[in-house]
Amino acid sequence: MSAQPGLDALTREPSEGEYAVLSFGDILRALWQRLWIIVLCAVALMVVAIGYSLSQAPKYEASTTLLVGQALEGDVPSSNLSGTQIEGLQSLTKTMATAVSTHRIAEAVIQDLDLSIAPEDFLKNLRAEQIPETQFIEVTYRDPSPERVQKITSTIADEFSRQVSKISPSASAVTATVWERATVTDYPVSPKPLRNGLLGLALGAMLGVIVVFLLENIDDNWRSAEQVEQVSGAPTVGLIPTFTVATSKTKKVGLDGEIPVEAPSTERVHE
């Protein structure tokens, strides 16, 4: 006579690939029990991000604007340009914006101002972008000195304008004119300790949650009747509560005085 299915499920060993499925309540319980890990990771990364930001030298930013145009023959006004010509200039502006951030311009500016910086490091602080759907190029540069950053940015604009004139000296040449002179921000644009600290806090919290789930996955203890039912495939027959009996001392009075007698202690009972 074969054993009952329920009894077989209770006595069998769980297979190698069999795991308990975590419910939403189990996830919340795991996060709450190991909340200190999440807080520790979040605070640690926030402190690291703020400390790294404060260790960096503050940088100011200067910006200037260039206008890309085309020299016209005779007295033809630029307003007579066709839509195709304007679209062509706008497309050319994007290419010229890329030409600003090149070694040719960097080396010329470094030589003009006698700067002690490598062209590669110079280009890391330089950014040139076309203002969308226009013939304007916005050039920005960052440097720890507000006076020097303004001078460098102005020199970049002037040098680029000269380089363009040398390349196309014909009557209908493309031109790059300085539209707005370089202006400097009143406050440093980097670093930003508050933003970096909040970013570190968020990333640290995410890292803490990942660590909690890894620890929960490694922990193979069954913490609820539902998990036992999921692994065994059988319903729970009953639960044995955990309880303790405190050790106490009683006093027995004899003819010779009081004699302390220790009552037997009861061990902790588990499931």
C-alpha positions as CSV (number, residue, x, y, z in Angstrom):
1,M,0.0,0.0,0.0
2,S,1.5,3.3,-1.1
3,A,1.8,6.3,1.3
4,Q,-0.5,9.2,1.1
5,P,0.7,12.0,-1.3
6,G,0.6,14.6,1.5
7,L,2.8,12.5,3.7
8,D,5.3,11.9,0.9
9,A,5.5,15.6,0.3
10,L,6.2,16.3,3.9
11,T,9.0,13.7,4.2
12,R,10.7,14.2,0.8
13,E,13.8,16.2,0.4
14,P,13.5,19.4,-1.8
15,S,15.1,19.0,-5.3
16,E,18.1,20.9,-6.3
17,G,16.3,23.5,-8.5
18,E,13.4,24.0,-6.2
19,Y,13.1,27.4,-4.5
20,A,10.5,29.3,-2.5
21,V,8.8,32.1,-4.3
22,L,9.1,35.4,-2.4
23,S,5.8,37.2,-2.0
24,F,5.4,41.0,-1.8
25,G,5.2,40.7,2.0
26,D,8.4,38.7,2.1
27,I,10.1,41.4,0.1
28,L,9.0,44.1,2.4
29,R,10.0,42.0,5.4
30,A,13.5,41.5,3.9
31,L,13.9,45.2,3.2
32,W,12.8,46.2,6.6
33,Q,14.9,43.6,8.5
34,R,18.0,44.7,6.5
35,L,17.1,48.4,6.3
36,W,20.4,49.3,8.0
37,I,22.3,47.9,4.9
38,I,20.4,50.2,2.6
39,V,20.9,53.2,4.8
40,L,24.6,52.4,5.2
41,C,25.2,52.1,1.4
42,A,23.2,55.3,0.7
43,V,25.0,57.4,3.3
44,A,28.4,56.0,2.3
45,L,28.1,56.8,-1.4
46,M,26.6,60.2,-0.6
47,V,29.6,61.1,1.6
48,V,32.0,59.9,-1.0
49,A,30.3,61.9,-3.7
50,I,30.2,65.1,-1.6
51,G,33.8,64.6,-0.5
52,Y,35.0,64.1,-4.1
53,S,33.1,67.2,-5.2
54,L,34.6,69.4,-2.5
55,S,38.1,68.1,-3.4
56,Q,37.8,69.4,-6.9
57,A,38.9,72.9,-7.9
58,P,35.9,75.2,-8.7
59,K,35.6,76.1,-12.4
60,Y,34.0,79.1,-14.1
61,E,32.5,79.1,-17.5
62,A,32.6,81.7,-20.3
63,S,30.6,81.6,-23.5
64,T,30.6,83.4,-26.8
65,T,28.5,83.2,-29.9
66,L,29.6,83.0,-33.5
67,L,27.5,83.7,-36.6
68,V,28.2,81.6,-39.7
69,G,27.4,83.5,-42.9
70,Q,28.4,83.9,-46.5
71,A,30.0,86.9,-48.2
72,L,27.8,87.9,-51.2
73,E,29.1,89.4,-54.5
74,G,28.2,93.1,-55.1
75,D,25.5,94.7,-53.1
76,V,23.2,91.8,-52.9
77,P,21.5,91.8,-49.5
78,S,21.6,88.7,-47.4
79,S,17.8,88.8,-47.1
80,N,17.7,87.6,-50.8
81,L,19.2,84.2,-49.9
82,S,16.9,81.4,-50.9
83,G,15.6,78.8,-48.5
84,T,18.0,76.2,-50.0
85,Q,21.0,78.5,-49.4
86,I,19.9,79.1,-45.8
87,E,19.4,75.4,-45.2
88,G,22.9,74.8,-46.7
89,L,24.4,77.4,-44.3
90,Q,22.7,75.8,-41.3
91,S,24.0,72.4,-42.4
92,L,27.5,74.0,-42.8
93,T,27.2,75.5,-39.3
94,K,27.0,72.1,-37.7
95,T,30.3,71.1,-39.5
96,M,32.0,74.3,-38.4
97,A,30.9,73.8,-34.8
98,T,32.8,70.6,-34.9
99,A,35.8,72.4,-36.3
100,V,36.0,74.7,-33.3
101,S,36.9,71.8,-31.0
102,T,40.0,70.7,-33.0
103,H,43.7,70.6,-32.3
104,R,44.3,73.3,-34.9
105,I,42.3,75.9,-32.9
106,A,43.6,74.6,-29.5
107,E,47.3,74.9,-30.6
108,A,46.8,78.4,-32.0
109,V,45.1,79.7,-28.8
110,I,47.7,78.1,-26.6
111,Q,50.5,79.7,-28.7
112,D,48.8,83.1,-28.7
113,L,48.2,83.2,-24.9
114,D,51.4,81.3,-24.1
115,L,49.4,78.7,-22.0
116,S,51.1,75.9,-20.2
117,I,48.5,73.2,-21.1
118,A,48.5,70.3,-23.6
119,P,46.0,70.6,-26.5
120,E,44.2,67.4,-25.3
121,D,43.6,68.9,-21.9
122,F,42.6,72.2,-23.5
123,L,39.9,70.5,-25.6
124,K,38.5,68.7,-22.5
125,N,37.3,72.1,-21.2
126,L,36.1,73.4,-24.6
127,R,32.6,72.8,-26.1
128,A,31.1,74.1,-29.3
129,E,27.5,73.5,-30.4
130,Q,25.2,74.7,-33.0
131,I,22.1,76.4,-31.7
132,P,19.4,74.2,-33.4
133,E,18.0,75.4,-36.7
134,T,20.2,78.6,-36.7
135,Q,23.5,79.7,-38.1
136,F,24.8,80.4,-34.6
137,I,27.6,78.5,-32.8
138,E,27.8,78.7,-29.0
139,V,31.3,78.3,-27.7
140,T,32.0,77.6,-24.0
141,Y,35.2,77.1,-22.0
142,R,35.8,76.2,-18.4
143,D,38.7,77.3,-16.2
144,P,39.4,77.9,-12.5
145,S,40.2,81.6,-13.1
146,P,37.3,83.8,-14.2
147,E,39.6,86.3,-15.8
148,R,41.6,83.7,-17.7
149,V,38.5,81.8,-18.9
150,Q,37.1,85.0,-20.5
151,K,40.3,85.8,-22.2
152,I,40.6,82.2,-23.6
153,T,37.1,82.1,-24.8
154,S,37.5,85.4,-26.7
155,T,40.7,84.2,-28.2
156,I,39.0,81.0,-29.4
157,A,36.3,83.0,-31.2
158,D,38.8,85.4,-32.8
159,E,41.2,82.6,-33.8
160,F,38.4,80.5,-35.4
161,S,37.2,83.5,-37.4
162,R,40.7,84.1,-38.7
163,Q,41.2,80.5,-39.6
164,V,37.9,80.4,-41.6
165,S,39.0,83.5,-43.5
166,K,42.3,82.0,-44.4
167,I,40.7,78.8,-45.7
168,S,38.1,80.5,-48.0
169,P,39.3,83.9,-49.1
170,S,37.1,84.1,-52.2
171,A,34.4,86.7,-52.8
172,S,31.6,84.3,-51.8
173,A,33.5,82.8,-48.9
174,V,31.9,81.4,-45.8
175,T,32.5,83.7,-42.8
176,A,32.5,83.2,-39.0
177,T,31.8,86.4,-37.2
178,V,31.9,87.0,-33.4
179,W,28.3,87.9,-32.7
180,E,28.5,88.2,-28.9
181,R,31.7,88.7,-26.9
182,A,32.7,86.3,-24.1
183,T,30.8,86.6,-20.8
184,V,31.6,84.8,-17.6
185,T,29.3,83.2,-15.0
186,D,29.1,84.9,-11.6
187,Y,29.5,81.6,-9.7
188,P,31.5,78.4,-10.4
189,V,29.6,76.0,-12.6
190,S,31.4,73.0,-11.1
191,P,31.7,71.0,-9.0
192,K,28.1,70.7,-7.6
193,P,28.3,69.0,-4.2
194,L,24.5,69.0,-3.6
195,R,23.6,67.4,-6.9
196,N,26.4,64.9,-6.7
197,G,25.4,64.1,-3.1
198,L,21.8,63.4,-4.0
199,L,22.9,61.3,-6.9
200,G,25.2,59.3,-4.6
201,L,22.4,58.9,-2.1
202,A,20.1,57.5,-4.8
203,L,22.7,55.1,-6.3
204,G,23.7,54.0,-2.8
205,A,20.1,53.1,-1.9
206,M,19.8,51.1,-5.1
207,L,23.1,49.3,-4.3
208,G,21.8,48.6,-0.8
209,V,18.6,47.0,-2.2
210,I,20.6,44.8,-4.5
211,V,22.8,43.7,-1.6
212,V,19.7,42.9,0.5
213,F,18.2,40.7,-2.3
214,L,21.5,38.9,-2.7
215,L,21.7,38.2,1.0
216,E,18.0,37.1,0.9
217,N,18.8,34.7,-2.0
218,I,21.7,33.2,-0.1
219,D,19.7,32.7,3.1
220,D,17.9,29.3,2.7
221,N,15.9,29.4,5.9
222,W,12.2,29.0,5.8
223,R,10.6,31.9,7.7
224,S,6.9,31.2,7.2
225,A,4.4,28.4,6.7
226,E,3.7,29.7,3.2
227,Q,7.4,29.1,2.2
228,V,7.2,25.6,3.6
229,E,4.1,24.8,1.6
230,Q,5.7,26.2,-1.6
231,V,8.8,24.0,-1.3
232,S,7.1,20.8,0.1
233,G,4.0,21.0,-2.0
234,A,1.9,20.0,1.0
235,P,-0.4,22.0,3.3
236,T,0.8,22.9,6.8
237,V,-0.5,20.4,9.3
238,G,0.1,22.6,12.4
239,L,2.4,25.1,14.1
240,I,4.3,24.7,17.3
241,P,4.7,28.2,18.9
242,T,8.1,29.2,20.4
243,F,7.9,30.0,24.1
244,T,10.3,30.3,27.1
245,V,9.9,29.6,30.8
246,A,12.0,31.9,32.9
247,T,14.3,30.4,35.6
248,S,13.2,31.4,39.1
249,K,14.5,30.7,42.6
250,T,12.4,29.7,45.5
251,K,13.2,29.7,49.2
252,K,12.6,26.8,51.5
253,V,12.6,27.5,55.2
254,G,14.2,24.9,57.4
255,L,15.1,24.7,61.0
256,D,18.5,26.1,60.4
257,G,17.3,29.1,58.3
258,E,16.6,29.8,54.7
259,I,18.0,27.5,52.0
260,P,17.7,28.8,48.4
261,V,16.5,26.1,46.0
262,E,16.8,26.7,42.3
263,A,13.9,25.7,40.3
264,P,14.7,23.6,37.2
265,S,15.0,25.7,34.0
266,T,13.0,25.0,30.9
267,E,14.8,25.0,27.6
268,R,13.5,27.2,24.7
269,V,11.2,25.2,22.6
270,H,11.3,25.7,18.8
271,E,9.3,24.4,16.0
